[in-house]
Amino acid sequence: MADKIFRINMTELTTSIEDVPADWMGHGGRGLTSTIIAAEVEPTCHPLGARNKLVIAPGLLSGTVAANSGRISCGAKSPLTGTIKEANAGGTAAQMLARLGCKAIIIEGQPREDRWYSITVGSDITISEETDLVGKGNFAVVDAVRDRMGEKHGIITIGPAGEMKMLAANISIKDPDGKLRSCGRGGLGAVMGSKRVKFIAIEPTDAKVEITDPEKFKEANRVFTKALVDNPISQALGTYGTNVLVNIINEAGALPTRNFTSGQFDGHEAISGETMHDMIVERGGKPKHNCHPGCVIQCSQIFNDREGRYKTSGFEYESIWAMGADCCVDNLDHIAEAD
């Protein structure tokens, strides 16, 4: 399994690859990011100061054939809550980091000079000054890094909101289609911006995660995969996405509506997962789509506009209530444009 900590000090502009402490063994994803933040970050530090740390960790089974093991976790002291926060996303970063033998990336400190940097992670770690992509949006960064380094590199990036340390800024992860998945909670993009790291590029590798007993692992994965695929909730998520929750939660009176002043929205049917599914099929999109390699639930989708052109992916319950019911918008095309 991934067994090294990649530490990056942005004050000294130095890097190190360290053994994993015994207390951190057996952890991955949010369990590991939160454990590291609890151990290494002073509770009273400013979230956007030099003493906070940004931790990026693949899951415990990332890099293997295990189903649904490709999500990446980012953790830090949140500038929004002032507490330990984790946000996660799909994309290719988790599998790629795990295959490089990276248990976690820890970014600490803050540059002394007013410069921006990019980080390249492979068999070693390289910090480079970045000038060309400062101020660019996430999609532009993905395109530029692809042209600069090649199609196969994984990318973790922030946009202008992260650079400006806006408290709701997210961290974006390149997905298998070259689109973006977002670690959206807690304002962690602002923490990455406070480290003045514009993007992290992950080099592709043919290395594999070592499994002690491959046959037993495959058998366990078959059992796990079948349980996921046969579960009624998984089936609903695969058909209607996480947006299947709109009608359910509206009926329960808990759908955020009219700036959180109500729990029910008269236009809920028009923005529901069932309506979204029918629109996607009618327009030639994909109602089932994986946000990372190996996902068997496939609750993402490809949503096209009226002319059948790609508009957005990963059209989720959270974005639909936030830009739909909570703003009294009952038009999926309008919400997709905002998404």
C-alpha positions in Angstrom: 0.0 0.0 0.0 1.0 3.7 -0.2 3.5 4.1 2.5 5.2 7.5 2.3 4.3 11.0 3.4 5.2 13.7 0.9 5.9 16.9 2.9 6.2 20.3 1.2 7.4 23.3 3.2 6.4 26.5 1.4 8.4 28.8 3.7 11.7 27.1 3.0 10.6 25.8 -0.4 11.9 22.4 0.5 10.4 18.9 0.2 10.9 15.6 1.9 9.6 12.0 1.6 9.0 10.5 5.0 8.0 7.1 6.5 4.5 6.9 7.8 4.3 7.1 11.6 2.9 4.0 13.3 -0.1 6.0 14.6 -1.1 6.9 11.0 -0.9 3.4 9.6 -4.3 1.9 8.7 -5.8 5.4 8.0 -6.7 6.8 4.7 -8.8 9.6 3.2 -10.6 11.8 5.7 -9.5 9.6 8.6 -5.9 10.4 7.7 -6.3 14.1 6.9 -8.1 14.7 10.1 -5.6 12.7 12.1 -2.7 14.7 10.7 -4.4 18.1 11.2 -5.2 17.1 14.8 -1.6 16.0 15.4 0.3 18.8 13.6 -1.9 22.0 13.5 -2.3 24.3 16.5 -6.0 24.7 17.3 -5.6 28.5 17.7 -3.7 29.1 14.4 -5.2 31.4 11.8 -6.7 29.1 9.0 -5.0 31.2 6.3 -1.7 31.6 8.2 1.6 29.8 8.0 0.8 27.5 10.8 -2.2 25.8 9.2 -1.5 22.8 6.9 -3.2 21.5 3.9 -3.3 17.7 3.8 -4.3 15.7 0.6 -4.8 12.0 1.0 -6.0 9.1 -1.2 -8.3 6.5 0.4 -7.0 3.4 2.1 -7.8 1.3 -0.9 -7.0 3.8 -3.6 -4.8 2.5 -6.4 -6.2 -1.0 -6.2 -9.1 -2.6 -8.1 -11.4 -2.1 -5.1 -14.7 -0.6 -6.2 -15.3 3.0 -5.4 -11.8 3.5 -4.1 -10.9 6.6 -6.2 -11.9 9.5 -4.1 -9.4 12.1 -2.8 -9.6 13.9 0.5 -8.4 17.4 1.4 -8.2 18.5 5.0 -7.1 21.6 7.0 -8.4 23.9 9.6 -11.3 25.5 7.9 -11.5 29.3 7.3 -15.3 28.9 7.4 -15.7 26.9 10.6 -12.5 27.3 12.4 -12.4 23.5 13.0 -10.9 20.5 11.3 -12.5 20.1 7.9 -12.4 17.5 5.2 -13.7 17.8 1.6 -13.5 15.0 -1.0 -13.9 14.5 -4.7 -13.5 12.0 -7.5 -11.1 12.4 -10.4 -7.8 10.7 -11.0 -5.6 12.1 -8.3 -6.3 9.5 -5.6 -5.5 6.5 -7.7 -2.4 8.2 -9.1 -1.0 9.3 -5.8 -1.5 5.8 -4.3 0.3 4.2 -7.1 3.2 6.6 -6.5 3.4 5.3 -3.0 2.0 8.5 -1.5 0.0 8.1 1.7 -0.5 11.8 2.0 0.8 15.2 0.8 1.3 17.7 3.6 1.7 21.4 2.5 2.9 23.6 5.4 4.3 27.1 5.9 3.9 30.1 3.6 6.2 31.7 1.0 8.2 34.7 2.2 8.0 36.3 -1.2 5.0 37.4 -3.2 5.3 34.6 -5.7 3.1 31.7 -6.9 4.2 28.1 -7.3 3.3 24.8 -8.8 4.2 21.4 -7.5 5.0 18.3 -9.5 4.8 15.0 -7.7 6.3 11.8 -9.1 9.3 9.7 -7.9 10.3 13.0 -6.2 8.7 16.4 -5.5 9.5 19.5 -7.5 8.5 23.1 -6.5 8.5 25.6 -9.5 7.6 29.2 -9.7 4.4 29.7 -11.6 3.6 32.9 -13.5 1.6 31.9 -16.6 -1.4 30.5 -14.9 -1.9 32.9 -12.0 -5.4 34.4 -12.3 -6.6 31.6 -14.6 -9.7 29.5 -13.9 -9.6 25.8 -13.2 -10.5 24.7 -16.7 -7.9 26.9 -18.2 -5.3 25.4 -15.8 -6.2 21.9 -16.8 -5.9 22.7 -20.5 -2.6 24.5 -20.0 -1.1 21.7 -17.9 -2.2 19.2 -20.4 -0.4 21.1 -23.2 2.7 21.6 -21.0 3.0 18.1 -19.5 0.7 15.8 -21.4 -2.8 14.2 -21.2 -2.0 11.7 -18.5 -1.0 13.9 -15.6 -3.3 14.2 -12.7 -4.1 17.8 -11.6 -5.2 19.4 -8.3 -5.8 23.1 -8.8 -7.5 26.3 -7.5 -9.0 29.1 -9.5 -9.1 32.9 -8.9 -11.3 32.5 -5.8 -8.7 30.3 -4.2 -5.9 32.7 -5.1 -7.9 35.6 -3.5 -8.5 33.3 -0.4 -12.2 33.7 -0.7 -13.8 31.7 2.1 -16.0 29.5 -0.1 -13.2 28.6 -2.6 -12.9 24.9 -3.5 -10.1 22.7 -4.7 -10.7 21.2 -8.2 -9.5 17.7 -9.3 -9.1 16.6 -12.9 -11.4 13.7 -13.8 -11.0 10.9 -16.4 -12.6 13.0 -19.1 -10.5 16.1 -18.4 -13.3 17.8 -16.6 -13.4 18.9 -13.0 -14.5 17.5 -9.7 -14.6 19.7 -6.6 -13.6 19.4 -3.0 -16.2 22.0 -2.2 -16.6 22.1 1.6 -15.0 24.3 4.2 -13.2 26.8 2.0 -10.1 24.6 1.5 -9.3 26.3 -1.8 -8.5 29.4 0.3 -6.1 27.4 2.4 -4.3 26.2 -0.8 -4.2 29.8 -1.9 -2.7 30.9 1.3 0.2 28.5 0.6 0.5 30.2 -2.8 0.2 26.9 -4.6 -1.7 27.3 -7.9 -1.7 23.6 -8.9 -0.2 20.2 -8.2 0.6 18.0 -11.2 0.8 14.2 -10.6 3.1 12.2 -12.9 1.6 9.0 -14.4 3.2 5.7 -13.4 2.8 2.0 -14.3 3.5 1.0 -10.6 0.9 -1.0 -8.8 -0.1 -1.0 -5.1 1.2 -4.2 -3.6 -1.5 -6.6 -2.3 -0.4 -9.3 0.2 -3.0 -11.8 -1.1 -4.3 -10.8 -4.5 -6.8 -13.6 -4.8 -8.4 -13.0 -1.5 -8.5 -9.3 -2.2 -10.3 -9.9 -5.5 -12.8 -12.2 -3.9 -13.5 -9.6 -1.2 -13.9 -7.0 -3.8 -16.4 -9.1 -5.8 -18.5 -9.5 -2.6 -18.3 -5.8 -1.9 -19.1 -4.8 -5.5 -22.1 -7.0 -5.6 -23.4 -5.6 -2.3 -23.0 -2.1 -3.7 -24.6 -2.8 -7.1 -27.6 -4.8 -5.6 -28.4 -2.1 -3.0 -31.6 -0.2 -3.8 -30.1 3.1 -2.7 -27.1 2.5 -5.1 -29.4 1.7 -7.9 -31.4 4.9 -7.3 -28.2 6.9 -7.2 -27.1 5.3 -10.5 -30.3 6.1 -12.2 -31.1 9.6 -10.8 -27.9 10.8 -9.3 -27.7 12.3 -5.8 -30.5 14.5 -7.1 -32.9 11.6 -6.3 -33.0 13.3 -2.9 -34.9 16.4 -4.0 -38.4 14.9 -3.9 -37.6 12.8 -0.8 -36.2 15.7 1.2 -38.9 18.1 0.0 -41.6 15.7 1.2 -39.8 15.6 4.6 -39.9 19.4 4.7 -36.1 19.8 4.8 -35.3 21.0 1.2 -33.5 24.4 1.6 -35.8 26.9 0.0 -36.1 30.6 -0.3 -32.8 31.3 1.4 -33.4 28.7 4.1 -36.7 30.2 5.2 -38.7 27.2 4.1 -38.3 23.4 3.8 -40.5 22.8 0.8 -40.3 24.2 -2.8 -43.4 24.3 -5.1 -41.1 23.7 -8.1 -39.4 20.7 -6.7 -40.7 18.3 -9.4 -39.1 20.4 -12.2 -35.6 20.1 -10.7 -35.9 16.6 -9.3 -33.6 13.7 -10.2 -36.5 12.0 -12.1 -37.0 15.1 -14.3 -33.2 15.5 -14.7 -32.9 11.8 -15.8 -35.6 12.2 -18.5 -34.0 15.5 -19.8 -30.5 13.8 -20.0 -31.9 10.8 -22.0 -33.9 13.0 -24.3 -30.9 15.2 -25.1 -28.5 12.4 -25.7 -26.5 12.8 -22.5 -25.4 10.1 -20.1 -27.6 9.5 -17.0 -24.9 7.2 -15.5 -21.3 8.3 -15.4 -18.3 7.6 -13.1 -16.5 10.5 -11.5 -13.4 8.4 -10.9 -12.0 5.1 -12.3 -13.6 2.1 -10.6 -16.9 3.7 -9.4 -19.7 1.1 -9.8 -22.5 3.4 -8.5 -22.0 6.0 -11.2 -24.1 8.8 -9.7 -22.5 11.4 -11.9 -24.0 12.2 -15.4 -23.4 14.2 -18.5 -26.0 16.9 -18.9 -26.4 18.5 -22.3 -28.2 21.7 -23.3 -31.3 21.8 -25.6 -29.0 21.5 -28.7 -27.3 18.4 -27.4 -24.1 20.1 -26.5 -22.2 19.3 -23.3 -23.1 21.6 -20.4 -22.0 20.0 -17.1 -21.2 16.8 -15.2 -21.8 15.8 -11.7 -25.0 17.7 -11.4 -25.5 17.0 -7.7 -28.2 17.5 -5.1 -26.2 20.1 -3.2 -25.7 22.3 -6.3 -29.3 21.9 -7.3 -30.9 22.9 -4.0 -28.3 25.7 -3.6 -28.8 27.3 -7.0 -32.4 26.0 -7.5 -34.8 25.7 -4.6 -32.9 28.0 -2.3 -33.0 30.7 -5.0 -36.5 29.8 -6.1 -35.2 28.7 -9.5 -37.2 25.8 -11.0 -35.4 25.5 -14.3 -32.6 22.8 -14.7 -31.1 24.6 -17.7 -30.6 27.8 -15.6 -29.1 25.8 -12.8 -26.8 23.9 -15.2 -25.6 27.2 -16.6 -24.6 28.3 -13.1 -23.1 24.9 -12.3 
